[in-house]
């Protein structure tokens, strides 16, 4: 899962993602310490490659992330 996300980010955006081992079923995507996605509060839910690429594109354009995704947990990371 994570390696396919990293490949999609590299393929679509030319950004090399660094994978870090997680624990407890937590999956997060962050850029420069800003969390784009976390399933911390919705265990078992994983984003699609399209969702992660879209959030990464938004961040690279604005330097900020939208909080329209119910699964985001801005305070806990």
FENZIKA-V967128 format. One record per residue. RES is the residue in one letter. PSI is psi in radians with two decimals (NA if undefined). Layout:
# FENZIKA-V967128
RES/PSI + RES/PSI
This chain:
# FENZIKA-V967128
X/-1.00 + X/-0.70 + X/-0.58 + X/-0.58 + X/-0.79 + X/-0.71 + X/-0.69 + X/-0.72 + X/-0.76 + X/-0.80 + X/-0.81 + X/-0.56 + X/-0.18 + X/0.35 + X/2.27 + X/2.04 + X/2.46 + X/2.12 + X/2.35 + X/2.35 + X/2.28 + X/-3.02 + X/2.72 + X/0.38 + X/0.15 + X/2.28 + X/2.14 + X/2.60 + X/2.18 + X/2.62 + X/2.19 + X/0.69 + X/-0.10 + X/2.15 + X/2.12 + X/-0.59 + X/2.45 + X/2.54 + X/0.39 + X/-0.70 + X/-0.10 + X/1.12 + X/2.39 + X/-0.25 + X/2.24 + X/2.54 + X/2.85 + X/2.86 + X/-0.69 + X/-0.76 + X/-0.75 + X/-0.74 + X/-0.75 + X/-0.82 + X/-0.64 + X/-0.72 + X/-0.78 + X/-0.80 + X/-0.74 + X/-0.44 + X/-0.67 + X/-0.35 + X/0.15 + X/2.87 + X/2.53 + X/2.65 + X/0.53 + X/-0.17 + X/2.12 + X/-0.38 + X/-0.10 + X/2.48 + X/1.59 + X/-0.48 + X/-0.28 + X/0.00 + X/NA
